[in-house]
């Protein structure tokens, strides 16, 4: 049992005295049990805070056969009680001032004294100290139960009658039960609000960090591209371009993960490959170079691999496409195809072009050598096939854990 439920229950029950000869009609007990069961259901269900307060007011009124009930919240800045939930009064009363938390105002007394306050005749007993809200709704008898939480009082559960009403210990015991459940619900919602605010703050911070990382990727890529352009050494220029492509592959994976909202240790390879290939359009100016890129990943759909493996594959595919753009077409139109096929124990990714072909004596550049080292670390292989001048086909083969036939 939470602190709020225990404290609210104790604040009311402590002051009750049950006569030994007290008799309670069965119909009253049944009515109150039904109302209390509804209140308990409301606490268990995923209702909004406003709905919980409305339900509490309705259950309190029904259990006590009262025409009106309301939930008041204490505004600690000026000790004013504000209507937050109601039954039998109309929604226009929500947000109204219900008086100060001080002597003379029945709900204020319940809060300051931390015990139930029953006033048989509000205007006879409290006179001018009674708030205007009592006059507006013709309240005669008022019953007030303090709602106490771990961080202090929340407010008051109030039940009102337009005629003089005899409030007995059975009514107060019932209201203590409703108030205890409501206090626990309020405390739970407040705790959830704090957690939600903390989560939102962390999400905002994470989003800002993500934007900074993305900007850093762009800045690094721009610096590499600039240094490659101004360098006079062909090998240095090639090295800069190689690093540029690797940064691009990592940045593409990062953007892909952000788009999916994923932060785990694995990612679906097919959507990632499609995403990085879509980025080639601008990165390599495919349209300006009259090169058409075809991507086919349907046969590998659903395959999920570790982020490091996906990054390595993306880097290799990026290098193979870059190699084709630099050497395959010699200024004429062409087509590059990236396809993916999955078998039970292996994955095959092909990068093909219809260019001039890969010469038998051609030396692999630094980028291709780096690609092979990446694949060797994963137990994968990279094989090239060519029939000059009909084009080049690179086949990346990666062993997989066998698929469970069940």
N, C-alpha and C positions, 0 to 999 in steps of 0.2 A: 504494500500500500504506500502511495507516495506521501511526501510530507504535506502537500496541500490538502489531500483528502483527509489525512489524519488530523491535521490542525483545524480544519473547518468543522469536521465532525465533533471533535472534542470541545471546541468553543461553544457549540450549541448544546450538546448532550450534558455537559458539566453542570448546566444551570437548570436542567429539567428535574422535576420531582413527580414521580408517578404514584398517585393514590392507590392504596391496596385494593380498594373497591371499584377502581375504574373499569368501565365497560365500553367496549368499542364495537359498534355494529359491523357485522360481516361485510355489508355492502361498501362501507368506508374502507376497510382493509383491502378488499378486492380492487376498488378504484385506485387506491394509492399504490398497490403492487403493480397494477397495469401501467400507471404513469411512470413509476420508477423503472420498470423494465424497458419502457420506451427511452428513458434517459440513458440507461446503460447501453442500449443499442446505438444510440447517437454517439456515445463516447468511442465505441468500437469501430463504427463506420468512418469512412474517409469523407467527412462532411467539412464544409468550410467553417471558419471560426464564427462568422455571422449566423450560419445555420445552427451551430451548436448552441449559441446563446438564445436563439429564437426557440429551439426545442426545449431548452431548460425552462424558459419562461412559461411555455405552454404546459409542460409537465407539472410544474409547481402549481399553476393555477388549477389544472384539472384535478390533481390529487387533493387539493384543499377546497374544491368546489367554489373557487373564487372567480369573479368576472375578469380580473386583471392581474397581471404580474409583469415585472420588469427586472432586467439585469442592469445594475449601475456600475460604472467604472470610475475609480478615483483618479482625478487629474492631480497628480502630486505637486504640480507647479503652483496651483492656487487653491488646493483642497476642495475643488468643486466636484460633485458627482454628476456624471453624464450618462444618459440613457443609451445603452448599447444593444439591448435586446428587449422585446416586448411581446405581450399577448393581450388581446382585447382592447388595445389602445390606438392602433393604427400606426403605420410605418412613419407617419409624419412626426411622431414623438421621438424617433431616433435622433440622437445628437442633442436633445434638449437638456437644459440645466435642471438638475433635480435637487438643488440646494447644496449647502456646505457640509463638510464632514465635521460637525460640531453639535454640541448639546442643543436641543430644541427641534432639530430635524431628525425624525425617527431613523432613517437609514444612516445618517451621520453619526448618531449615537451608537448604533450597532457596530459601526466601523471603529470608532474611537474607543469603545469599551470592550470590543472583541467578544460580544455575546449577543444573543437574540434580543430584539426589542419588539415588544407587542404593544401597540397603542390602541385602546378600545375606541376612543373618539379623538381623532387627530386635532380638530379645531377646539374642542373643549379642553383637551389636555396640553396642547402645544401652542394654540392661538396663533399669534402673528409670526411665530418662528417657523411655522409650517411653510414649505415652499409653494409657489404658485401652481406647480404641477398638481398638487393635491386638490386645489380648488378647481382647476380646469376639469378634472375627472371626478369630482364629487366624492373623494375618498373619505370614508369615515374610519374604518378599522384598517390598520396597516401592520403587517408582519415583516420583520427584516432580519435576515441571516447574513452575518459577515462571511466573505469569501477570502480565505487567507492562503497565501502562497509562500514559497521558500524565501522569496525576495521581499516579502511584506504583503500587506493587504491589496487584493485586486479591486474589490468593491463590495457590492451588496446584492443578494437575491431578495427581492421584495414582492410580497403578495398583498393585494388590496381588495377591500370590499366597500361597496357603496352604502351598505347598511351595517349597523352594529352587529358584530359577529363574535361568537364565543370561540376563541382559538384554544384548543386543548393540547395536552402533551403529545397526543397522537399526531396532530398536525405538525407540531414543532419537530418531532422525531422524523417524520417524513421529509420535511423541508431540510433538516440536517443531512439526510441521506442524499437528496438531490443536490444540495449545495456542495457536499463533499465530492460527489462525482463531477460536478461542474468545475470545482476548484482544481481537481486533477486534470480535467480536460484543458483548462486555461493554462496550467503550468506546462503541460505537454506541448500545447501549441506555441507557447512563448519559447520553449526550448528548441522547437523545430524552427521557429523564426530566426533564432540566433544562429543555428547551424546553417540555415539557408543563406543568411547574410554573409556568414564566413565563407560558404561555398561560392557565392556570387563574387565576393572580393577576390578569391583565389582564381576564379575563372577569368575575371577581368585582368588580373596580373598575368595569368598564363597567356591570354590573348595579346597583351602588350609585348610579352617576351617573344611570342611567335612572330609578331610583326618585325621586331628588332632582328630576329634571326633571319627572316626572309630578306630584310633590307641588307643585312650583312652578306648574305649569299650574292645578292645583286651587286653590291659594292666590290666584292672579291672578283666576281666574274668580269666586271667592267675594268678593274685594274689589270687583270690578266690579259684581257683583250687589247687594252691600250699598250701594254708592254710588248705584246706580240707584234703589234703594228709598228712600233718605233724601233724594234730590235733589228740590227743589220746582220746578225749572225743567223743563218738558216736553221741550225740545230737548236739554238736558243729559242727562236721563233716557234719551231715545231714543239719544243718542250712546253712553252707557254700554252700553246693550243691544246696540248694533251691535258694539262692541268685544268684548263678552262672547261674542257668537255667533261672531266670527272666532277668538277664542281657543279656543272649543269645537271649531271645525272643525279647527284645527291640533292640538289635543290628541287628537281622535279619530283623525286620521291617525297621530299618534305612537303611540297605543295599538295601532292596527292593525298598524303596522310591527313593534312589539315582539312582538305575537302571532305574526307570521310569521317572526320572527327574521331579517328582511332589513335590510341596511345598505347597499344599493346606491343608485344614482341614479334608479331607476324602480320602479314598483309596479303591480300589476294593478288597473285601475280598478273593475271589477265587484265584487270582494270588498270593496274600500274603501268604495264607495257603500253596499253592503249593511250593512257594519259601522257606518258613521256613521248610517244610517237606523235601525238597531237602537237606537242611543243616543238617538234622538229620543223614544222611549217615556217615559223618565224625565225627560229634559231639558225637554220640553214638557208632561209629564203628559197624554199623549194619552188614556189610559183615563179619567182624571178629567174630561177635557173632552169625552168621548164622540166622539172622533175616531179613525177607523180608518186606518192607514197601510198602503198596498199597495206593495211594491217588486218590480220586474221588471227584472232585469239579464242574463237569459240570452242575449239577442241581442247583447250586447257582451262576452260571456265571452272571456277570453284577451287582451283589449287591455291593453297595458302602456304607461304614459305616465310622463313625468318626475314627480318628487315635487312640484315647484313647480306643475305643471299640475294634478295631482290635488288639491293643497291649494286651488288657486283654484276648481276645480269643486266641491269639497266645501263651500267657503265660500259659493258661489252657491246651491247646492242648499239649504244650511242657511238662507240668507236667504229663499229662496222659500217654504220650509216655515214659517218663522217668520212671514212675511207672511200666509200663509194662516191660520195659527193666530190671528193678531191681528185679521184683518179679514174672513175669508170666512164664518164660521159664526154669528157673533152669538149664541153660547150654545146653538145647536142642534147635534144630531149631524151628522157629516159624514165624508167620506172624502178622503184625499189620496193621490194615486198618483205614484210616482216610477218612471219607466221609462227604459230605455236601449236604443238601436238603433245598430248599426254598419253602415255601408255601405263600399264600397271606398275612397272618398275622404273620408268625413266621419263624424262621430259626432253623434248626436242624443240629448239628454237632455230628457225632458219632466217637468214638475212640474204636475200637474192637481189641481183640487179641485172639488167639487160644491156650492160655497157660493153666496153672493149675487152673485158676479160682480165684475169689476174695472171701476169706473166710467170712462166715456170721458174725463172731465175730472179724474180722480184724479191727484194729484201724487205722483211717486215719492219715497219717503223716502230718507234718507241711505244706508241699507243697500242699497237697490236701485241707487242711483247708484254706490255703491262696487262693487257686483257688476258693473255694466256696464264700469267702468274696468278691473277685473281681466280681463274677457273680451276687451276691446279689445286689451289687451297680448298676448293669445294669438292674435289674429286670429279670435276667435269672435264670435258674435252672440247676442242674447237678444231674442226676439219674444214678445209677449203676445197671446192671443186670448181674447175673452170674449163671451158671449151672456147678458146679465143676464136672469133670475136663475139661469141654469143652471150657473154656475161659471166658472172661469178656467183657462187652459192657458198655461203658459210653456214656450217651446221654446228650448233652448240648443243651438246648432249649432257644431261645432268641425271645421275642416278637418284631414284626416289625410293622411299619405303614402300613395299608392296601394298596394294590396296586390299583392304579386308573385303572378301567377297560377300560377307553378310551385310 
